[in-house]
Amino acid sequence: MSQRDFLGQGIKFPIQVNKATGRFMMSTEEESVKESIYLILMTQKTERWVRPEFGSSILSYTFMDTSLTRINMMARELEDTILSQEPRISEVEVTVEPRLSQGCLILNLSYLIATSNTRDNLVFPFYLYSETEGQADESME
């Protein structure tokens, strides 16, 4: 068993079918870890009936006060959630780049894959709102 076998293999997310073989496409190693973190972020806690503790509560921050304290609370909660739910990684660091004029926060997730000591990252845009009322009114005209 090689050191990278620990990272595993799973169905690619989002699910895709190989046109040549008709089989589901698979993701392996570092790609599998990255997709797993993305699934944790995109799954709301209690959304899965069989595993209600799986996922994050990031969607509860959608209409949050964008103070520095609140943003740091969200980043810390995400670090703890990812560390507890993804056993293949360690040293998770979440930094937040506010882009409030665009209505989003850019989450930079940096982590260390434990068995291979490979550092990787994931950039995740978190939208606080889709558009302001003024922009919505202008687009309807």
N, CA, C and O atoms as a GROMACS GRO file, in nm:
protein
  564
    1MET      N    1   0.085  -0.118   0.000
    1MET     CA    2   0.000   0.000   0.000
    1MET      C    3   0.089   0.124   0.000
    1MET      O    4   0.171   0.142   0.090
    2SER      N    5   0.072   0.208  -0.100
    2SER     CA    6   0.154   0.328  -0.108
    2SER      C    7   0.099   0.434  -0.012
    2SER      O    8  -0.012   0.423   0.040
    3GLN      N    9   0.180   0.535   0.011
    3GLN     CA   10   0.143   0.640   0.104
    3GLN      C   11   0.022   0.720   0.053
    3GLN      O   12  -0.055   0.772   0.134
    4ARG      N   13   0.005   0.730  -0.075
    4ARG     CA   14  -0.104   0.809  -0.133
    4ARG      C   15  -0.236   0.732  -0.135
    4ARG      O   16  -0.341   0.794  -0.154
    5ASP      N   17  -0.234   0.601  -0.116
    5ASP     CA   18  -0.358   0.523  -0.115
    5ASP      C   19  -0.451   0.566  -0.003
    5ASP      O   20  -0.573   0.548  -0.013
    6PHE      N   21  -0.397   0.623   0.104
    6PHE     CA   22  -0.477   0.669   0.216
    6PHE      C   23  -0.576   0.778   0.173
    6PHE      O   24  -0.684   0.792   0.231
    7LEU      N   25  -0.538   0.855   0.072
    7LEU     CA   26  -0.624   0.965   0.027
    7LEU      C   27  -0.748   0.914  -0.043
    7LEU      O   28  -0.848   0.986  -0.050
    8GLY      N   29  -0.745   0.794  -0.093
    8GLY     CA   30  -0.864   0.730  -0.146
    8GLY      C   31  -0.906   0.772  -0.285
    8GLY      O   32  -0.837   0.847  -0.354
    9GLN      N   33  -1.020   0.719  -0.322
    9GLN     CA   34  -1.078   0.744  -0.454
    9GLN      C   35  -1.229   0.745  -0.436
    9GLN      O   36  -1.283   0.668  -0.357
   10GLY      N   37  -1.295   0.832  -0.508
   10GLY     CA   38  -1.441   0.839  -0.499
   10GLY      C   39  -1.499   0.896  -0.625
   10GLY      O   40  -1.427   0.936  -0.717
   11ILE      N   41  -1.630   0.901  -0.630
   11ILE     CA   42  -1.698   0.957  -0.747
   11ILE      C   43  -1.672   1.106  -0.752
   11ILE      O   44  -1.684   1.176  -0.651
   12LYS      N   45  -1.638   1.155  -0.869
   12LYS     CA   46  -1.610   1.296  -0.890
   12LYS      C   47  -1.732   1.380  -0.857
   12LYS      O   48  -1.845   1.341  -0.886
   13PHE      N   49  -1.709   1.496  -0.795
   13PHE     CA   50  -1.818   1.586  -0.763
   13PHE      C   51  -1.793   1.717  -0.834
   13PHE      O   52  -1.682   1.770  -0.825
   14PRO      N   53  -1.888   1.773  -0.904
   14PRO     CA   54  -2.020   1.718  -0.931
   14PRO      C   55  -2.010   1.593  -1.018
   14PRO      O   56  -1.914   1.575  -1.093
   15ILE      N   57  -2.109   1.509  -1.005
   15ILE     CA   58  -2.108   1.380  -1.073
   15ILE      C   59  -2.100   1.399  -1.224
   15ILE      O   60  -2.174   1.478  -1.282
   16GLN      N   61  -2.007   1.325  -1.286
   16GLN     CA   62  -1.988   1.331  -1.431
   16GLN      C   63  -1.975   1.189  -1.485
   16GLN      O   64  -1.928   1.099  -1.415
   17VAL      N   65  -2.017   1.170  -1.608
   17VAL     CA   66  -2.007   1.038  -1.672
   17VAL      C   67  -1.906   1.047  -1.785
   17VAL      O   68  -1.908   1.140  -1.865
   18ASN      N   69  -1.818   0.948  -1.791
   18ASN     CA   70  -1.721   0.939  -1.899
   18ASN      C   71  -1.796   0.898  -2.026
   18ASN      O   72  -1.857   0.791  -2.029
   19LYS      N   73  -1.793   0.981  -2.128
   19LYS     CA   74  -1.870   0.954  -2.250
   19LYS      C   75  -1.820   0.830  -2.324
   19LYS      O   76  -1.898   0.762  -2.391
   20ALA      N   77  -1.692   0.801  -2.313
   20ALA     CA   78  -1.637   0.686  -2.385
   20ALA      C   79  -1.676   0.554  -2.320
   20ALA      O   80  -1.705   0.457  -2.390
   21THR      N   81  -1.676   0.548  -2.186
   21THR     CA   82  -1.702   0.421  -2.118
   21THR      C   83  -1.841   0.412  -2.057
   21THR      O   84  -1.889   0.302  -2.029
   22GLY      N   85  -1.906   0.526  -2.036
   22GLY     CA   86  -2.037   0.525  -1.971
   22GLY      C   87  -2.029   0.508  -1.820
   22GLY      O   88  -2.132   0.491  -1.754
   23ARG      N   89  -1.910   0.512  -1.765
   23ARG     CA   90  -1.891   0.497  -1.621
   23ARG      C   91  -1.877   0.634  -1.554
   23ARG      O   92  -1.845   0.734  -1.618
   24PHE      N   93  -1.904   0.634  -1.423
   24PHE     CA   94  -1.885   0.756  -1.347
   24PHE      C   95  -1.738   0.792  -1.344
   24PHE      O   96  -1.652   0.704  -1.332
   25MET      N   97  -1.708   0.921  -1.355
   25MET     CA   98  -1.570   0.966  -1.344
   25MET      C   99  -1.532   0.966  -1.197
   25MET      O  100  -1.614   0.995  -1.110
   26MET      N  101  -1.406   0.934  -1.170
   26MET     CA  102  -1.357   0.922  -1.033
   26MET      C  103  -1.255   1.032  -1.005
   26MET      O  104  -1.186   1.080  -1.096
   27SER      N  105  -1.247   1.070  -0.880
   27SER     CA  106  -1.142   1.162  -0.837
   27SER      C  107  -1.052   1.087  -0.740
   27SER      O  108  -1.099   1.004  -0.661
   28THR      N  109  -0.925   1.116  -0.745
   28THR     CA  110  -0.830   1.045  -0.661
   28THR      C  111  -0.740   1.144  -0.589
   28THR      O  112  -0.723   1.258  -0.631
   29GLU      N  113  -0.683   1.098  -0.482
   29GLU     CA  114  -0.579   1.165  -0.406
   29GLU      C  115  -0.615   1.308  -0.368
   29GLU      O  116  -0.720   1.330  -0.306
   30GLU      N  117  -0.532   1.406  -0.402
   30GLU     CA  118  -0.554   1.544  -0.359
   30GLU      C  119  -0.686   1.600  -0.410
   30GLU      O  120  -0.751   1.678  -0.340
   31GLU      N  121  -0.724   1.563  -0.529
   31GLU     CA  122  -0.851   1.609  -0.586
   31GLU      C  123  -0.969   1.559  -0.502
   31GLU      O  124  -1.066   1.632  -0.483
   32SER      N  125  -0.961   1.438  -0.453
   32SER     CA  126  -1.065   1.381  -0.368
   32SER      C  127  -1.077   1.458  -0.237
   32SER      O  128  -1.188   1.482  -0.188
   33VAL      N  129  -0.964   1.497  -0.179
   33VAL     CA  130  -0.965   1.575  -0.056
   33VAL      C  131  -1.030   1.711  -0.079
   33VAL      O  132  -1.112   1.755   0.001
   34LYS      N  133  -0.993   1.776  -0.188
   34LYS     CA  134  -1.048   1.909  -0.219
   34LYS      C  135  -1.200   1.901  -0.240
   34LYS      O  136  -1.273   1.988  -0.193
   35GLU      N  137  -1.246   1.799  -0.310
   35GLU     CA  138  -1.389   1.782  -0.332
   35GLU      C  139  -1.462   1.752  -0.202
   35GLU      O  140  -1.576   1.795  -0.183
   36SER      N  141  -1.398   1.679  -0.112
   36SER     CA  142  -1.457   1.650   0.017
   36SER      C  143  -1.476   1.778   0.100
   36SER      O  144  -1.579   1.796   0.164
   37ILE      N  145  -1.377   1.865   0.098
   37ILE     CA  146  -1.388   1.993   0.169
   37ILE      C  147  -1.500   2.076   0.108
   37ILE      O  148  -1.577   2.139   0.181
   38TYR      N  149  -1.509   2.077  -0.023
   38TYR     CA  150  -1.617   2.151  -0.090
   38TYR      C  151  -1.754   2.097  -0.048
   38TYR      O  152  -1.847   2.175  -0.026
   39LEU      N  153  -1.767   1.966  -0.039
   39LEU     CA  154  -1.893   1.906   0.005
   39LEU      C  155  -1.928   1.946   0.148
   39LEU      O  156  -2.044   1.971   0.179
   40ILE      N  157  -1.828   1.951   0.234
   40ILE     CA  158  -1.852   1.994   0.372
   40ILE      C  159  -1.905   2.136   0.374
   40ILE      O  160  -1.999   2.167   0.447
   41LEU      N  161  -1.845   2.224   0.293
   41LEU     CA  162  -1.888   2.364   0.289
   41LEU      C  163  -2.029   2.379   0.231
   41LEU      O  164  -2.107   2.463   0.277
   42MET      N  165  -2.062   2.299   0.131
   42MET     CA  166  -2.190   2.314   0.062
   42MET      C  167  -2.305   2.237   0.127
   42MET      O  168  -2.420   2.253   0.085
   43THR      N  169  -2.277   2.156   0.227
   43THR     CA  170  -2.382   2.080   0.294
   43THR      C  171  -2.414   2.148   0.426
   43THR      O  172  -2.327   2.166   0.511
   44GLN      N  173  -2.538   2.184   0.444
   44GLN     CA  174  -2.584   2.246   0.568
   44GLN      C  175  -2.598   2.138   0.675
   44GLN      O  176  -2.648   2.030   0.647
   45LYS      N  177  -2.553   2.167   0.798
   45LYS     CA  178  -2.570   2.070   0.907
   45LYS      C  179  -2.717   2.035   0.920
   45LYS      O  180  -2.803   2.120   0.902
   46THR      N  181  -2.745   1.911   0.950
   46THR     CA  182  -2.879   1.849   0.962
   46THR      C  183  -2.944   1.825   0.826
   46THR      O  184  -3.057   1.775   0.821
   47GLU      N  185  -2.878   1.858   0.717
   47GLU     CA  186  -2.934   1.835   0.584
   47GLU      C  187  -2.939   1.686   0.552
   47GLU      O  188  -3.032   1.639   0.486
   48ARG      N  189  -2.840   1.612   0.596
   48ARG     CA  190  -2.837   1.468   0.574
   48ARG      C  191  -2.899   1.399   0.695
   48ARG      O  192  -2.850   1.414   0.807
   49TRP      N  193  -3.003   1.324   0.673
   49TRP     CA  194  -3.075   1.261   0.783
   49TRP      C  195  -2.992   1.154   0.852
   49TRP      O  196  -2.998   1.141   0.974
   50VAL      N  197  -2.914   1.079   0.776
   50VAL     CA  198  -2.836   0.971   0.835
   50VAL      C  199  -2.715   1.025   0.911
   50VAL      O  200  -2.674   0.966   1.011
   51ARG      N  201  -2.658   1.135   0.865
   51ARG     CA  202  -2.543   1.198   0.930
   51ARG      C  203  -2.572   1.345   0.955
   51ARG      O  204  -2.517   1.430   0.885
   52PRO      N  205  -2.657   1.377   1.052
   52PRO     CA  206  -2.697   1.517   1.073
   52PRO      C  207  -2.582   1.608   1.117
   52PRO      O  208  -2.592   1.730   1.104
   53GLU      N  209  -2.474   1.552   1.170
   53GLU     CA  210  -2.361   1.634   1.214
   53GLU      C  211  -2.269   1.670   1.098
   53GLU      O  212  -2.180   1.754   1.114
   54PHE      N  213  -2.288   1.607   0.981
   54PHE     CA  214  -2.202   1.633   0.865
   54PHE      C  215  -2.236   1.768   0.804
   54PHE      O  216  -2.353   1.806   0.798
   55GLY      N  217  -2.136   1.840   0.760
   55GLY     CA  218  -2.156   1.967   0.692
   55GLY      C  219  -2.113   2.084   0.778
   55GLY      O  220  -2.054   2.066   0.885
   56SER      N  221  -2.143   2.201   0.730
   56SER     CA  222  -2.107   2.323   0.801
   56SER      C  223  -2.230   2.410   0.822
   56SER      O  224  -2.337   2.382   0.767
   57SER      N  225  -2.214   2.512   0.900
   57SER     CA  226  -2.325   2.606   0.922
   57SER      C  227  -2.296   2.738   0.852
   57SER      O  228  -2.340   2.844   0.896
   58ILE      N  229  -2.221   2.731   0.742
   58ILE     CA  230  -2.181   2.853   0.671
   58ILE      C  231  -2.302   2.931   0.618
   58ILE      O  232  -2.298   3.054   0.611
   59LEU      N  233  -2.408   2.860   0.581
   59LEU     CA  234  -2.525   2.931   0.527
   59LEU      C  235  -2.596   3.016   0.632
   59LEU      O  236  -2.672   3.106   0.597
   60SER      N  237  -2.572   2.989   0.758
   60SER     CA  238  -2.632   3.072   0.862
   60SER      C  239  -2.566   3.210   0.868
   60SER      O  240  -2.617   3.300   0.936
   61TYR      N  241  -2.455   3.228   0.799
   61TYR     CA  242  -2.386   3.356   0.795
   61TYR      C  243  -2.426   3.439   0.672
   61TYR      O  244  -2.369   3.546   0.651
   62THR      N  245  -2.519   3.394   0.595
   62THR     CA  246  -2.554   3.462   0.469
   62THR      C  247  -2.592   3.608   0.490
   62THR      O  248  -2.545   3.694   0.416
   63PHE      N  249  -2.674   3.637   0.586
   63PHE     CA  250  -2.719   3.775   0.609
   63PHE      C  251  -2.654   3.835   0.734
   63PHE      O  252  -2.717   3.914   0.805
   64MET      N  253  -2.531   3.797   0.760
   64MET     CA  254  -2.464   3.838   0.882
   64MET      C  255  -2.418   3.982   0.878
   64MET      O  256  -2.406   4.044   0.772
   65ASP      N  257  -2.393   4.033   0.996
   65ASP     CA  258  -2.326   4.162   1.012
   65ASP      C  259  -2.181   4.139   0.966
   65ASP      O  260  -2.118   4.044   1.011
   66THR      N  261  -2.130   4.222   0.880
   66THR     CA  262  -1.998   4.198   0.822
   66THR      C  263  -1.886   4.265   0.902
   66THR      O  264  -1.788   4.311   0.844
   67SER      N  265  -1.901   4.270   1.032
   67SER     CA  266  -1.794   4.325   1.116
   67SER      C  267  -1.677   4.227   1.118
   67SER      O  268  -1.692   4.109   1.088
   68LEU      N  269  -1.562   4.278   1.153
   68LEU     CA  270  -1.440   4.197   1.157
   68LEU      C  271  -1.456   4.083   1.258
   68LEU      O  272  -1.408   3.972   1.234
   69THR      N  273  -1.521   4.110   1.369
   69THR     CA  274  -1.542   4.006   1.471
   69THR      C  275  -1.626   3.892   1.416
   69THR      O  276  -1.592   3.775   1.435
   70ARG      N  277  -1.733   3.924   1.348
   70ARG     CA  278  -1.823   3.821   1.293
   70ARG      C  279  -1.753   3.740   1.184
   70ARG      O  280  -1.771   3.618   1.177
   71ILE      N  281  -1.675   3.806   1.101
   71ILE     CA  282  -1.600   3.736   0.995
   71ILE      C  283  -1.498   3.641   1.057
   71ILE      O  284  -1.482   3.529   1.010
   72ASN      N  285  -1.429   3.685   1.162
   72ASN     CA  286  -1.333   3.599   1.229
   72ASN      C  287  -1.400   3.480   1.297
   72ASN      O  288  -1.344   3.371   1.300
   73MET      N  289  -1.520   3.501   1.352
   73MET     CA  290  -1.595   3.391   1.412
   73MET      C  291  -1.629   3.286   1.307
   73MET      O  292  -1.617   3.166   1.331
   74MET      N  293  -1.671   3.332   1.190
   74MET     CA  294  -1.705   3.240   1.082
   74MET      C  295  -1.581   3.161   1.038
   74MET      O  296  -1.589   3.039   1.018
   75ALA      N  297  -1.468   3.228   1.022
   75ALA     CA  298  -1.345   3.163   0.978
   75ALA      C  299  -1.302   3.058   1.080
   75ALA      O  300  -1.262   2.947   1.042
   76ARG      N  301  -1.308   3.091   1.207
   76ARG     CA  302  -1.268   2.996   1.312
   76ARG      C  303  -1.361   2.874   1.315
   76ARG      O  304  -1.315   2.761   1.332
   77GLU      N  305  -1.491   2.898   1.300
   77GLU     CA  306  -1.586   2.787   1.298
   77GLU      C  307  -1.562   2.695   1.180
   77GLU      O  308  -1.571   2.573   1.193
   78LEU      N  309  -1.531   2.752   1.063
   78LEU     CA  310  -1.502   2.671   0.946
   78LEU      C  311  -1.375   2.587   0.964
   78LEU      O  312  -1.371   2.470   0.924
   79GLU      N  313  -1.273   2.646   1.025
   79GLU     CA  314  -1.150   2.570   1.052
   79GLU      C  315  -1.180   2.448   1.139
   79GLU      O  316  -1.137   2.337   1.108
   80ASP      N  317  -1.255   2.470   1.247
   80ASP     CA  318  -1.288   2.360   1.338
   80ASP      C  319  -1.373   2.254   1.269
   80ASP      O  320  -1.349   2.134   1.286
   81THR      N  321  -1.470   2.298   1.190
   81THR     CA  322  -1.559   2.204   1.121
   81THR      C  323  -1.482   2.118   1.022
   81THR      O  324  -1.500   1.996   1.018
   82ILE      N  325  -1.398   2.179   0.942
   82ILE     CA  326  -1.322   2.105   0.841
   82ILE      C  327  -1.225   2.008   0.907
   82ILE      O  328  -1.211   1.894   0.862
   83LEU      N  329  -1.158   2.052   1.011
   83LEU     CA  330  -1.064   1.963   1.081
   83LEU      C  331  -1.135   1.843   1.142
   83LEU      O  332  -1.081   1.733   1.142
   84SER      N  333  -1.254   1.864   1.195
   84SER     CA  334  -1.324   1.753   1.260
   84SER      C  335  -1.386   1.656   1.160
   84SER      O  336  -1.408   1.540   1.193
   85GLN      N  337  -1.416   1.701   1.037
   85GLN     CA  338  -1.488   1.616   0.942
   85GLN      C  339  -1.401   1.561   0.830
   85GLN      O  340  -1.444   1.471   0.758
   86GLU      N  341  -1.282   1.611   0.814
   86GLU     CA  342  -1.192   1.559   0.709
   86GLU      C  343  -1.064   1.509   0.775
   86GLU      O  344  -0.972   1.588   0.800
   87PRO      N  345  -1.056   1.378   0.802
   87PRO     CA  346  -0.942   1.324   0.876
   87PRO      C  347  -0.811   1.318   0.797
   87PRO      O  348  -0.705   1.293   0.855
   88ARG      N  349  -0.815   1.341   0.666
   88ARG     CA  350  -0.695   1.330   0.585
   88ARG      C  351  -0.611   1.457   0.586
   88ARG      O  352  -0.502   1.459   0.528
   89ILE      N  353  -0.660   1.564   0.652
   89ILE     CA  354  -0.587   1.690   0.650
   89ILE      C  355  -0.560   1.739   0.792
   89ILE      O  356  -0.620   1.693   0.888
   90SER      N  357  -0.468   1.834   0.801
   90SER     CA  358  -0.436   1.900   0.927
   90SER      C  359  -0.396   2.043   0.895
   90SER      O  360  -0.385   2.082   0.779
   91GLU      N  361  -0.375   2.120   0.999
   91GLU     CA  362  -0.329   2.259   0.985
   91GLU      C  363  -0.418   2.340   0.889
   91GLU      O  364  -0.368   2.399   0.793
   92VAL      N  365  -0.544   2.342   0.915
   92VAL     CA  366  -0.637   2.420   0.832
   92VAL      C  367  -0.630   2.566   0.874
   92VAL      O  368  -0.634   2.599   0.993
   93GLU      N  369  -0.620   2.654   0.775
   93GLU     CA  370  -0.622   2.797   0.801
   93GLU      C  371  -0.720   2.862   0.703
   93GLU      O  372  -0.708   2.843   0.582
   94VAL      N  373  -0.814   2.936   0.756
   94VAL     CA  374  -0.912   3.005   0.673
   94VAL      C  375  -0.886   3.154   0.685
   94VAL      O  376  -0.892   3.210   0.795
   95THR      N  377  -0.858   3.219   0.573
   95THR     CA  378  -0.846   3.364   0.570
   95THR      C  379  -0.959   3.417   0.484
   95THR      O  380  -1.000   3.355   0.387
   96VAL      N  381  -1.007   3.534   0.521
   96VAL     CA  382  -1.123   3.592   0.454
   96VAL      C  383  -1.083   3.725   0.392
   96VAL      O  384  -1.025   3.811   0.458
   97GLU      N  385  -1.116   3.739   0.265
   97GLU     CA  386  -1.093   3.864   0.194
   97GLU      C  387  -1.229   3.926   0.163
   97GLU      O  388  -1.298   3.881   0.072
   98PRO      N  389  -1.268   4.029   0.238
   98PRO     CA  390  -1.400   4.088   0.214
   98PRO      C  391  -1.404   4.164   0.081
   98PRO      O  392  -1.315   4.244   0.050
   99ARG      N  393  -1.505   4.137   0.004
   99ARG     CA  394  -1.533   4.213  -0.118
   99ARG      C  395  -1.679   4.257  -0.108
   99ARG      O  396  -1.765   4.214  -0.185
  100LEU      N  397  -1.704   4.343  -0.012
  100LEU     CA  398  -1.840   4.382   0.021
  100LEU      C  399  -1.908   4.458  -0.092
  100LEU      O  400  -2.030   4.452  -0.105
  101SER      N  401  -1.832   4.531  -0.173
  101SER     CA  402  -1.893   4.601  -0.286
  101SER      C  403  -1.949   4.503  -0.389
  101SER      O  404  -2.041   4.537  -0.463
  102GLN      N  405  -1.894   4.382  -0.393
  102GLN     CA  406  -1.943   4.278  -0.483
  102GLN      C  407  -2.039   4.184  -0.412
  102GLN      O  408  -2.093   4.092  -0.473
  103GLY      N  409  -2.060   4.208  -0.282
  103GLY     CA  410  -2.154   4.126  -0.206
  103GLY      C  411  -2.103   3.988  -0.170
  103GLY      O  412  -2.181   3.894  -0.157
  104CYS      N  413  -1.971   3.975  -0.155
  104CYS     CA  414  -1.919   3.842  -0.121
  104CYS      C  415  -1.794   3.851  -0.033
  104CYS      O  416  -1.732   3.956  -0.019
  105LEU      N  417  -1.763   3.738   0.023
  105LEU     CA  418  -1.638   3.719   0.096
  105LEU      C  419  -1.563   3.608   0.023
  105LEU      O  420  -1.621   3.506  -0.012
  106ILE      N  421  -1.435   3.628   0.000
  106ILE     CA  422  -1.353   3.526  -0.062
  106ILE      C  423  -1.284   3.450   0.051
  106ILE      O  424  -1.204   3.506   0.126
  107LEU      N  425  -1.318   3.322   0.063
  107LEU     CA  426  -1.259   3.237   0.167
  107LEU      C  427  -1.142   3.161   0.107
  107LEU      O  428  -1.158   3.086   0.011
  108ASN      N  429  -1.025   3.181   0.164
  108ASN     CA  430  -0.905   3.108   0.121
  108ASN      C  431  -0.877   3.002   0.226
  108ASN      O  432  -0.837   3.033   0.338
  109LEU      N  433  -0.897   2.877   0.189
  109LEU     CA  434  -0.874   2.765   0.281
  109LEU      C  435  -0.741   2.701   0.245
  109LEU      O  436  -0.724   2.650   0.134
  110SER      N  437  -0.650   2.703   0.338
  110SER     CA  438  -0.519   2.641   0.319
  110SER      C  439  -0.509   2.524   0.417
  110SER      O  440  -0.549   2.537   0.533
  111TYR      N  441  -0.458   2.411   0.370
  111TYR     CA  442  -0.451   2.292   0.456
  111TYR      C  443  -0.333   2.206   0.415
  111TYR      O  444  -0.278   2.219   0.306
  112LEU      N  445  -0.296   2.117   0.507
  112LEU     CA  446  -0.186   2.025   0.486
  112LEU      C  447  -0.243   1.884   0.479
  112LEU      O  448  -0.312   1.840   0.570
  113ILE      N  449  -0.214   1.812   0.371
  113ILE     CA  450  -0.256   1.674   0.358
  113ILE      C  451  -0.160   1.592   0.444
  113ILE      O  452  -0.040   1.588   0.419
  114ALA      N  453  -0.216   1.526   0.544
  114ALA     CA  454  -0.137   1.467   0.652
  114ALA      C  455  -0.035   1.363   0.606
  114ALA      O  456   0.081   1.370   0.646
  115THR      N  457  -0.074   1.268   0.523
  115THR     CA  458   0.017   1.158   0.490
  115THR      C  459   0.128   1.197   0.394
  115THR      O  460   0.237   1.140   0.400
  116SER      N  461   0.103   1.294   0.306
  116SER     CA  462   0.205   1.328   0.207
  116SER      C  463   0.274   1.461   0.235
  116SER      O  464   0.365   1.500   0.162
  117ASN      N  465   0.232   1.531   0.341
  117ASN     CA  466   0.286   1.664   0.374
  117ASN      C  467   0.277   1.759   0.256
  117ASN      O  468   0.368   1.839   0.233
  118THR      N  469   0.169   1.749   0.183
  118THR     CA  470   0.145   1.836   0.069
  118THR      C  471   0.053   1.949   0.112
  118THR      O  472  -0.054   1.925   0.168
  119ARG      N  473   0.095   2.072   0.086
  119ARG     CA  474   0.012   2.186   0.119
  119ARG      C  475  -0.076   2.216  -0.003
  119ARG      O  476  -0.027   2.219  -0.116
  120ASP      N  477  -0.203   2.239   0.022
  120ASP     CA  478  -0.298   2.268  -0.086
  120ASP      C  479  -0.392   2.376  -0.038
  120ASP      O  480  -0.393   2.411   0.080
  121ASN      N  481  -0.471   2.430  -0.129
  121ASN     CA  482  -0.567   2.532  -0.090
  121ASN      C  483  -0.691   2.525  -0.176
  121ASN      O  484  -0.693   2.464  -0.283
  122LEU      N  485  -0.795   2.590  -0.127
  122LEU     CA  486  -0.923   2.598  -0.197
  122LEU      C  487  -0.974   2.740  -0.181
  122LEU      O  488  -0.979   2.791  -0.069
  123VAL      N  489  -1.011   2.804  -0.290
  123VAL     CA  490  -1.069   2.938  -0.285
  123VAL      C  491  -1.218   2.923  -0.305
  123VAL      O  492  -1.264   2.865  -0.403
  124PHE      N  493  -1.294   2.977  -0.210
  124PHE     CA  494  -1.438   2.957  -0.208
  124PHE      C  495  -1.507   3.093  -0.196
  124PHE      O  496  -1.495   3.158  -0.092
  125PRO      N  497  -1.581   3.136  -0.299
  125PRO     CA  498  -1.655   3.262  -0.287
  125PRO      C  499  -1.784   3.239  -0.208
  125PRO      O  500  -1.862   3.150  -0.242
  126PHE      N  501  -1.805   3.319  -0.104
  126PHE     CA  502  -1.925   3.309  -0.022
  126PHE      C  503  -2.005   3.436  -0.043
  126PHE      O  504  -1.964   3.544  -0.001
  127TYR      N  505  -2.122   3.423  -0.108
  127TYR     CA  506  -2.203   3.538  -0.142
  127TYR      C  507  -2.297   3.574  -0.028
  127TYR      O  508  -2.374   3.491   0.020
  128LEU      N  509  -2.289   3.699   0.015
  128LEU     CA  510  -2.373   3.747   0.124
  128LEU      C  511  -2.512   3.782   0.074
  128LEU      O  512  -2.611   3.762   0.145
  129TYR      N  513  -2.520   3.832  -0.047
  129TYR     CA  514  -2.647   3.862  -0.112
  129TYR      C  515  -2.620   3.870  -0.261
  129TYR      O  516  -2.506   3.894  -0.302
  130SER      N  517  -2.722   3.850  -0.342
  130SER     CA  518  -2.698   3.843  -0.487
  130SER      C  519  -2.688   3.980  -0.552
  130SER      O  520  -2.602   4.002  -0.638
  131GLU      N  521  -2.773   4.071  -0.514
  131GLU     CA  522  -2.766   4.206  -0.567
  131GLU      C  523  -2.846   4.300  -0.479
  131GLU      O  524  -2.933   4.256  -0.404
  132THR      N  525  -2.815   4.428  -0.487
  132THR     CA  526  -2.888   4.525  -0.405
  132THR      C  527  -3.021   4.557  -0.471
  132THR      O  528  -3.042   4.526  -0.588
  133GLU      N  529  -3.110   4.619  -0.396
  133GLU     CA  530  -3.242   4.651  -0.450
  133GLU      C  531  -3.233   4.746  -0.569
  133GLU      O  532  -3.309   4.732  -0.665
  134GLY      N  533  -3.142   4.841  -0.564
  134GLY     CA  534  -3.127   4.935  -0.675
  134GLY      C  535  -3.084   4.865  -0.803
  134GLY      O  536  -3.134   4.898  -0.911
  135GLN      N  537  -2.993   4.770  -0.792
  135GLN     CA  538  -2.949   4.696  -0.909
  135GLN      C  539  -3.062   4.608  -0.962
  135GLN      O  540  -3.075   4.592  -1.084
  136ALA      N  541  -3.142   4.552  -0.875
  136ALA     CA  542  -3.254   4.467  -0.917
  136ALA      C  543  -3.357   4.549  -0.992
  136ALA      O  544  -3.413   4.504  -1.092
  137ASP      N  545  -3.383   4.671  -0.945
  137ASP     CA  546  -3.481   4.757  -1.012
  137ASP      C  547  -3.431   4.799  -1.150
  137ASP      O  548  -3.509   4.803  -1.245
  138GLU      N  549  -3.301   4.830  -1.162
  138GLU     CA  550  -3.246   4.870  -1.291
  138GLU      C  551  -3.248   4.756  -1.392
  138GLU      O  552  -3.268   4.779  -1.511
  139SER      N  553  -3.226   4.633  -1.346
  139SER     CA  554  -3.222   4.520  -1.438
  139SER      C  555  -3.360   4.485  -1.491
  139SER      O  556  -3.371   4.420  -1.596
  140MET      N  557  -3.465   4.526  -1.422
  140MET     CA  558  -3.601   4.494  -1.464
  140MET      C  559  -3.652   4.592  -1.569
  140MET      O  560  -3.751   4.563  -1.637
  141GLU      N  561  -3.586   4.707  -1.584
  141GLU     CA  562  -3.632   4.807  -1.681
  141GLU      C  563  -3.590   4.775  -1.821
  141GLU      O  564  -3.621   4.850  -1.914
   0.00000   0.00000   0.00000
